[in-house]
Amino acid sequence: MQITIPSVIVSLAVASVNGYALSYWRFKGSEVFFTILIIGSFIPYQVMLYPLVVITRELNIFGTLWGVILIHTIFGMPILTLLFRNYFAALPVELFKAARVDGAGFWGIFIKIMLPLSIPIVVVAMILQVTGIWNDFLFGTVFAGTKNWPMTAQLNNIVNTTQGVKEHNVNMAATILTGLVPLTIYFISGRYFVRGIAAGAVKG
């Protein structure tokens, strides 16, 4: 949870602002920036592994919680930005224009108008991030350090232990406990997930 909660919060905060800016406050080169961002989502994680190790080492956060949080935020940014951008673009533009006429600025419109309307897509993004981060093995093992290994790494150590007799009941219990967090989120927020998908998460 020390990895998942901060990573999800930071990812959602940054991606929502990105999507909002790309939808209503387009700047010169914004489409090029967005294209590069989307292309980046198709680059295999393994290709970026060594450069990111070097970067986090130079920042003195390699092997720390902040290091793995930064990595999850970076890799969650492309798809989450796409989700928020498409969702905001599907909202009535009259809301934005009316707020501008009333004198509202960038943050005023975002906080008072866009965020209250974006609960469904926030839930969609949260589910995707929680699932991806909670089930992650590669980044957690490489960047978090042995003292901060995620549940997946701990589960691997329990299941694949080579000493003693295999305790299948313990392995199964550990597996169920590991999967409880994403399952609970799915059950609680399932209806919002469907609403978010239908309201623009997959629209171009």
Residue pairs with C-beta under 8 A, 6 or more apart in sequence:
1 181
2 65
2 148
3 65
3 68
3 69
3 72
3 133
3 140
3 144
3 148
3 150
4 130
4 133
4 134
4 181
6 65
6 69
7 68
7 69
7 72
7 73
7 76
7 129
7 133
8 126
8 129
8 130
8 133
10 69
10 73
11 72
11 73
11 76
11 77
11 80
11 125
11 129
12 80
12 122
12 125
12 126
12 129
14 73
14 77
15 76
15 77
15 80
15 81
15 83
15 84
15 125
16 80
16 84
16 115
16 118
16 122
16 125
17 110
18 77
18 81
18 84
18 85
19 80
19 81
19 82
19 83
19 84
19 85
19 86
19 87
19 88
20 84
20 88
20 110
20 114
21 27
21 30
21 106
22 30
22 33
22 34
22 81
22 85
23 84
23 85
23 88
23 89
24 88
24 93
24 96
24 109
25 106
34 81
34 85
37 77
37 78
37 81
37 82
38 78
38 82
40 78
41 78
41 79
41 82
45 75
45 138
45 139
46 138
49 138
49 142
52 71
52 74
52 143
53 62
53 142
53 143
56 62
56 67
56 70
56 71
56 143
59 67
61 67
61 70
62 143
62 145
63 143
63 144
63 145
63 146
63 148
64 144
64 145
64 148
65 144
65 148
67 143
67 144
67 145
68 139
68 140
68 143
68 144
68 148
68 150
71 139
71 143
72 129
72 132
72 133
72 136
72 139
75 139
76 128
76 129
76 132
76 133
79 128
80 125
80 128
80 129
83 121
83 124
83 125
83 128
83 201
84 118
84 121
84 125
86 200
86 201
86 202
86 203
86 204
87 118
87 120
87 121
87 196
87 199
87 200
87 201
88 114
88 118
89 200
89 203
90 199
90 200
90 203
91 114
91 117
91 200
95 113
95 117
96 109
96 113
99 108
99 109
99 112
99 113
100 109
104 112
104 113
119 192
120 192
120 193
120 195
120 196
120 199
121 196
121 199
121 200
121 201
122 196
123 189
123 192
123 193
123 196
124 192
124 193
124 196
124 197
124 201
126 185
126 189
127 182
127 185
127 186
127 189
127 193
130 181
130 182
130 185
131 182
134 150
134 151
134 152
134 181
134 182
135 152
135 182
136 150
136 152
137 150
137 152
137 153
137 156
140 148
140 149
140 150
140 152
140 153
141 149
141 150
141 153
144 150
151 178
152 178
154 174
155 174
155 175
155 178
158 170
158 171
158 174
159 171
159 174
159 175
186 193
